[in-house]
């Protein structure tokens, strides 16, 4: 399971979660089909973002967007507690 970084405790600006889909798309599209060296930093970012979303965001779709982006990049790791509000997302 992924452990959140210290950056997670900083919180997000108001409206941040409404822009996540565009942010994730902008980060993921350029590295789809690229090597691990290019995908790895994006996967790390998405893991941190998903861990944060699972704690701070009340929109299941946002968590699913992030999880799907990780999956597209080949990351199959589990994020978050198995008993959290989005445990089955």
Backbone bond lengths (Angstrom), bond angles and torsions (degrees), N, CA, C in turn:
res aa  C-N    CA-C-N  psi(-1)  N-CA   C-N-CA  omega(-1)  CA-C   N-CA-C  phi
1 X - - - 1.438 - - 1.519 108.91 -
2 X 1.309 116.57 141.73 1.459 122.80 -177.90 1.518 110.34 -78.02
3 X 1.310 116.48 133.97 1.450 121.88 176.29 1.521 108.81 -96.16
4 X 1.337 118.87 131.71 1.457 121.27 -179.81 1.519 111.74 -65.05
5 X 1.323 115.69 150.59 1.456 120.82 178.67 1.525 110.29 -86.45
6 X 1.320 115.66 172.75 1.459 120.54 177.62 1.523 111.66 -63.28
7 X 1.334 117.06 -26.11 1.458 120.17 179.20 1.519 111.29 -60.49
8 X 1.342 117.49 -26.72 1.454 121.77 -177.45 1.524 112.61 -60.98
9 X 1.309 117.48 -33.48 1.452 120.21 -175.71 1.520 112.92 -73.44
10 X 1.313 117.64 -10.87 1.461 121.09 -177.74 1.520 112.70 -71.92
11 X 1.336 118.11 -24.24 1.452 120.46 -178.97 1.520 111.81 83.10
12 X 1.306 115.77 -179.78 1.463 121.55 -176.78 1.516 110.06 -127.34
13 X 1.304 115.28 153.39 1.455 121.39 176.44 1.524 110.07 -68.69
14 X 1.338 118.02 152.51 1.463 119.82 176.17 1.532 110.13 -56.46
15 X 1.306 116.30 137.23 1.456 121.13 -179.98 1.516 114.73 86.01
16 X 1.328 116.96 -5.16 1.460 120.79 -177.46 1.519 111.84 -55.79
17 X 1.331 117.51 -48.01 1.464 120.58 -174.50 1.525 112.43 -65.67
18 X 1.318 118.09 -24.41 1.462 120.60 177.28 1.530 112.27 -70.81
19 X 1.320 117.10 -19.32 1.471 121.26 -178.11 1.522 113.33 -101.49
20 X 1.327 116.82 -0.01 1.467 120.63 -173.37 1.528 112.71 -61.79
21 X 1.318 118.64 -41.42 1.474 120.61 -177.96 1.522 110.72 -56.98
22 X 1.305 118.02 -45.49 1.461 121.68 179.00 1.516 112.55 -67.33
23 X 1.310 116.14 -40.39 1.464 120.85 178.64 1.522 110.94 -63.23
24 X 1.335 115.84 -45.97 1.464 120.45 -179.53 1.525 110.23 -63.32
25 X 1.307 117.16 -44.84 1.466 120.98 178.92 1.524 110.84 -59.25
26 X 1.318 116.85 -44.73 1.463 121.07 -178.81 1.525 112.31 -63.81
27 X 1.309 117.59 -31.78 1.467 120.70 179.83 1.526 112.24 -83.05
28 X 1.335 117.28 -34.42 1.461 121.56 -172.96 1.526 112.97 -83.64
29 X 1.310 118.50 -45.01 1.474 120.93 -175.01 1.527 114.22 -51.83
30 X 1.323 119.29 -44.66 1.468 118.61 -178.11 1.527 115.08 -66.25
31 X 1.342 117.96 -20.09 1.460 119.20 -175.65 1.533 114.06 -108.66
32 X 1.321 117.58 -0.69 1.465 120.09 176.75 1.528 107.55 -62.90
33 X 1.325 115.07 130.84 1.459 120.66 179.65 1.519 114.60 80.27
34 X 1.316 117.28 -0.02 1.467 121.46 178.14 1.514 109.93 -87.52
35 X 1.297 115.84 174.21 1.460 121.91 179.64 1.520 112.38 -72.18
36 X 1.319 113.60 169.41 1.461 120.17 -178.73 1.530 112.14 -58.83
37 X 1.323 116.59 -35.97 1.462 120.72 -178.48 1.534 111.34 -59.93
38 X 1.321 117.84 -37.39 1.460 121.67 179.08 1.538 111.63 -80.52
39 X 1.338 116.40 -35.69 1.463 120.12 -176.85 1.519 113.22 -77.87
40 X 1.323 117.23 -32.73 1.459 121.80 -172.31 1.535 114.43 -54.94
41 X 1.332 119.98 -47.86 1.472 118.53 179.84 1.532 112.34 -64.51
42 X 1.314 116.91 -33.34 1.460 120.34 178.97 1.526 109.73 -70.45
43 X 1.320 116.74 -41.13 1.463 120.45 176.98 1.526 110.17 -61.49
44 X 1.319 117.43 -43.74 1.475 120.59 177.71 1.529 110.73 -59.32
45 X 1.327 116.10 -45.20 1.472 121.03 177.82 1.527 110.15 -58.56
46 X 1.332 116.82 -46.80 1.460 120.86 -178.21 1.522 112.15 -65.68
47 X 1.315 117.85 -35.86 1.472 120.69 176.15 1.525 110.58 -61.98
48 X 1.334 115.61 -47.80 1.464 119.86 177.99 1.527 110.71 -61.31
49 X 1.323 116.45 -44.18 1.459 121.02 -178.70 1.525 111.12 -64.13
50 X 1.325 117.18 -41.75 1.460 119.71 179.13 1.528 111.62 -65.69
51 X 1.324 117.31 -42.04 1.463 120.40 177.63 1.531 110.06 -59.66
52 X 1.311 116.80 -42.35 1.460 121.95 178.18 1.524 110.75 -66.01
53 X 1.314 117.40 -44.18 1.464 121.51 -179.91 1.522 111.02 -61.78
54 X 1.304 116.80 -39.54 1.469 119.95 -179.24 1.533 111.38 -64.85
55 X 1.328 117.42 -25.19 1.462 120.86 178.22 1.520 112.97 -92.88
56 X 1.337 117.89 -35.47 1.462 120.10 -169.45 1.521 115.74 -110.24
57 X 1.295 117.85 -21.43 1.462 120.31 -173.65 1.529 109.42 -101.07
58 X 1.321 116.01 136.47 1.459 119.52 -179.21 1.527 112.77 -99.07
59 X 1.330 117.24 14.19 1.466 121.81 -178.07 1.524 110.31 -110.25
60 X 1.317 116.34 111.66 1.463 121.96 -179.55 1.528 111.22 -59.36
61 X 1.332 118.08 -35.56 1.472 121.09 -179.96 1.523 111.78 -60.79
62 X 1.306 117.31 -37.21 1.466 121.10 179.06 1.528 110.43 -62.96
63 X 1.309 116.56 -45.92 1.461 120.97 178.31 1.525 109.71 -62.14
64 X 1.321 117.36 -41.28 1.458 121.41 -179.21 1.527 111.67 -65.19
65 X 1.314 118.12 -38.79 1.467 122.15 177.64 1.528 109.90 -59.48
66 X 1.309 116.07 -46.64 1.463 120.63 -179.00 1.529 110.54 -65.66
67 X 1.329 116.44 -45.51 1.466 120.69 -179.91 1.526 110.85 -62.48
68 X 1.311 117.24 -40.33 1.467 121.08 179.05 1.521 111.51 -65.57
69 X 1.317 116.57 -38.04 1.466 120.54 178.15 1.525 110.43 -63.85
70 X 1.327 116.68 -41.73 1.470 119.83 176.99 1.522 110.35 -61.76
71 X 1.311 116.23 -42.89 1.462 121.34 -180.00 1.533 110.64 -61.35
72 X 1.341 116.78 -42.66 1.472 120.84 178.19 1.521 112.16 -59.29
73 X 1.325 115.93 -31.38 1.463 120.63 -179.85 1.524 112.41 -88.82
74 X 1.323 117.23 2.80 1.451 120.89 175.70 1.517 115.58 93.92
75 X 1.329 117.86 7.39 1.457 120.97 -179.30 1.525 109.25 -89.32
76 X 1.316 116.10 118.61 1.464 121.14 -179.44 1.530 111.98 -112.21
77 X 1.337 116.82 14.73 1.464 119.60 -178.44 1.528 110.55 -71.19
78 X 1.330 114.60 155.65 1.452 121.55 179.91 1.523 108.92 -91.05
79 X 1.322 115.87 135.18 1.460 121.43 -179.57 1.520 108.76 -119.43
80 X 1.315 115.98 134.48 1.451 120.10 173.25 1.510 114.23 89.13
81 X 1.315 115.12 167.26 1.456 120.04 179.56 1.524 110.75 -70.75
82 X 1.320 116.20 147.35 1.469 120.13 -179.02 1.519 112.09 -73.42
83 X 1.330 118.23 -10.37 1.454 120.69 -179.08 1.524 112.89 -115.74
84 X 1.350 118.14 14.92 1.457 121.97 -178.92 1.514 112.23 -76.49
85 X 1.346 116.70 178.91 1.464 120.41 -176.63 1.526 113.13 -64.64
86 X 1.324 118.63 -25.07 1.458 121.62 -179.58 1.525 110.26 -118.65
87 X 1.312 117.50 37.80 1.446 121.96 -175.07 1.518 112.86 -62.21
88 X 1.299 119.06 -27.37 1.451 122.17 -176.59 1.520 112.90 -104.49
89 X 1.322 117.34 14.94 1.460 121.49 -179.82 1.500 110.88 -82.62
